[in-house]
Amino acid sequence: MTPSQSTEQWCQNRAEQQIHSEQLKRVELFNGRAAMLGIVIGIITEGLTGQGIAHQIGLGPLVDGYAACHTQFLPFCF
């Protein structure tokens, strides 16, 4: 491999890394915005229905069992 070929290969690898980095930044920005939107929608729904976010996504029995365990409604905790 000649010096010009190795320099060209290095430049190509560096360009690929920069493109990947830019794509990753855009994807993470989108994920963050989607998560914030989901939390806001969950809080608004909780305010309107009175059910917490865990109940909205189907984890209500799990949360209720945890609360009952820690409030001594159950003789033992699992």
N, C-alpha and C positions, 0 to 999 in steps of 0.2 A: 504494500500500500504506500503510495507516494504521500508526501506531506500535504499536497493540495487535496488529495482524496480524504485524508484523515480530518483536515480542517472542514471540508464540506460535510462529512459525516457528523462531526461535532455540531456544526451549525444546524443541521437537520434535526438532530436529537434535541438540541436546545429549543428549536422552534416548536417541536412536538410537546415538550415539557411546558412551554408557555401557553400553548393552546389548551392543553389539559388543565392547567392551573386556572385559566380564564373560565373554562367550562365548569370546573368544580366550584368556583366562586358563584357563578350564576345559579347552579343547582342548589347550593347551600342557602343562597338568598331566597330562592323560591320556597325551599323547605321551611325556612324560618317564618316566612310570611304566611304560609299555609298553616303552620302550627299556631301562630298567633290568632289567625282567623278562627281556627277550630276551638281554641280556648274561649274566645269572645262569644262565639255561637253557643258553646256549652253553658257559659255563665248566664247568657240571656235566656236560654231555655230553662235553666234551673230557676231563674227568677219568675218565669211565666208558669211553669208547671209545679214547682216545689220539689221536684226530684233532683237529687244531686247528679253530677256527671257520671259517677260510677253506676248509678241506677239507669241512667240513659243508655249506657253502652252494654248493659246486661250483667254488671258485676255487683248488683245490689245485694243478693243473698250472701256473697262473700263478705261484703262490708258489714252487713247486718250481723253475721256470725262473729266477726271480729269485735264489733261493738258489744254484743251480748257477752262475749267471753271476758272482755275487760270491765264490764259492769256487773259481773258476778251473777248473771242470769243463768249461766250454765254451771253445773257442778264440776265440770272439768273442761279444759281447753284442748283442742286437738292441734 
